[in-house]
């Protein structure tokens, strides 16, 4: 949680500041709403991508036992290894997406405060 919170704070604040400084004052509410919508959509998509990756390694019969019937404890060590492999795969995909986002943020054009004031 500390890593995610710190990363989010370091990444989100400068990018939202850059977004808001490029938008005229009368359109900042719209820009803020769109920014929030895009962030929420990203969170939803990350869950939609990560969950199948995590569960892809767990045998189907074990998933049914655990999720539907609360059982399957005899298969737990193998299922835990499969869960760990799926979680590892989800983190690798998430890391790749994060690298692309950081590169996009780092390569975006920067504007000086004077340029922003002229707009």
C-alpha positions as CSV (number, residue, x, y, z in Angstrom):
1,X,0.0,0.0,0.0
2,X,2.9,2.4,0.8
3,X,4.4,1.7,-2.6
4,X,1.1,2.2,-4.5
5,X,0.3,5.3,-2.5
6,X,3.7,6.9,-3.0
7,X,3.7,6.1,-6.6
8,X,0.2,7.4,-7.1
9,X,1.1,10.6,-5.3
10,X,4.3,11.1,-7.3
11,X,2.6,10.4,-10.6
12,X,-0.9,11.8,-10.3
13,X,-0.2,15.2,-8.8
14,X,2.2,16.5,-11.5
15,X,0.0,15.1,-14.3
16,X,-3.2,16.6,-13.0
17,X,-1.4,19.9,-12.5
18,X,-0.2,19.8,-16.1
19,X,-3.7,18.9,-17.3
20,X,-5.4,21.7,-15.3
21,X,-2.8,24.3,-16.3
22,X,-3.4,23.7,-20.0
23,X,-7.2,24.1,-19.7
24,X,-9.0,27.5,-19.6
25,X,-10.5,28.2,-16.2
26,X,-14.1,27.9,-17.5
27,X,-13.4,24.3,-18.7
28,X,-11.5,23.0,-15.6
29,X,-14.6,21.3,-14.2
30,X,-15.0,19.3,-17.4
31,X,-11.3,18.5,-17.5
32,X,-11.4,17.3,-13.9
33,X,-14.5,15.2,-14.6
34,X,-12.9,13.6,-17.6
35,X,-9.6,13.0,-15.7
36,X,-11.6,11.3,-12.9
37,X,-13.6,9.2,-15.4
38,X,-10.4,8.1,-17.2
39,X,-8.8,7.2,-13.8
40,X,-11.8,5.1,-12.7
41,X,-11.9,3.4,-16.1
42,X,-8.2,2.5,-15.7
43,X,-8.9,1.0,-12.3
44,X,-11.8,-1.0,-13.6
45,X,-9.8,-2.3,-16.6
46,X,-6.8,-3.2,-14.4
47,X,-9.1,-5.4,-12.3
48,X,-10.7,-6.9,-15.5
49,X,-7.2,-7.7,-16.8
50,X,-5.5,-8.8,-13.6
51,X,-8.3,-11.1,-12.2
52,X,-8.3,-13.5,-15.1
53,X,-4.5,-13.6,-15.2
54,X,-4.4,-14.5,-11.5
55,X,-7.0,-17.2,-11.8
56,X,-5.7,-18.6,-15.1
57,X,-3.3,-21.0,-13.4
58,X,-5.7,-22.4,-10.8
59,X,-7.4,-25.7,-11.9
60,X,-11.1,-25.2,-12.6
61,X,-12.3,-27.8,-10.2
62,X,-10.4,-26.2,-7.4
63,X,-11.8,-22.8,-8.2
64,X,-15.3,-24.2,-8.1
65,X,-14.7,-26.0,-4.8
66,X,-13.2,-22.8,-3.2
67,X,-15.6,-20.2,-4.6
68,X,-18.8,-22.1,-4.8
69,X,-18.6,-24.6,-1.9
70,X,-15.9,-23.2,0.3
71,X,-14.0,-26.5,0.2
72,X,-11.0,-27.8,-1.7
73,X,-8.6,-27.6,1.3
74,X,-7.0,-30.9,0.2
75,X,-5.9,-29.2,-3.0
76,X,-4.8,-26.0,-1.3
77,X,-0.9,-26.3,-1.7
78,X,-1.1,-26.9,-5.4
79,X,-3.8,-24.2,-5.8
80,X,-1.7,-21.7,-3.8
81,X,1.2,-22.3,-6.1
82,X,-1.0,-21.8,-9.1
83,X,-2.5,-18.7,-7.5
84,X,1.1,-17.4,-6.9
85,X,2.0,-18.0,-10.6
86,X,-1.1,-16.2,-11.8
87,X,-0.4,-13.3,-9.4
88,X,3.1,-13.1,-10.7
89,X,1.9,-13.0,-14.2
90,X,-0.7,-10.2,-13.4
91,X,2.1,-8.1,-11.7
92,X,4.3,-8.5,-14.7
93,X,1.6,-7.3,-17.1
94,X,0.8,-4.4,-14.7
95,X,4.4,-3.5,-14.5
96,X,4.6,-3.3,-18.3
97,X,1.6,-1.1,-18.4
98,X,3.1,1.1,-15.7
99,X,6.4,1.5,-17.7
100,X,4.4,2.6,-20.7
101,X,2.5,5.2,-18.6
102,X,5.7,6.5,-17.0
103,X,7.3,6.8,-20.4
104,X,4.3,8.6,-21.8
105,X,4.3,11.0,-18.9
106,X,8.0,11.6,-19.1
107,X,7.9,12.3,-22.9
108,X,4.9,14.6,-22.8
109,X,5.7,18.2,-23.9
110,X,6.2,20.6,-21.0
111,X,5.0,24.1,-21.0
112,X,6.5,27.0,-19.1
113,X,4.2,29.1,-16.8
114,X,4.5,32.0,-19.2
115,X,3.2,29.8,-22.0
116,X,0.3,28.8,-19.8
117,X,-0.5,32.4,-18.9
118,X,-0.6,33.4,-22.5
119,X,-3.3,30.9,-23.2
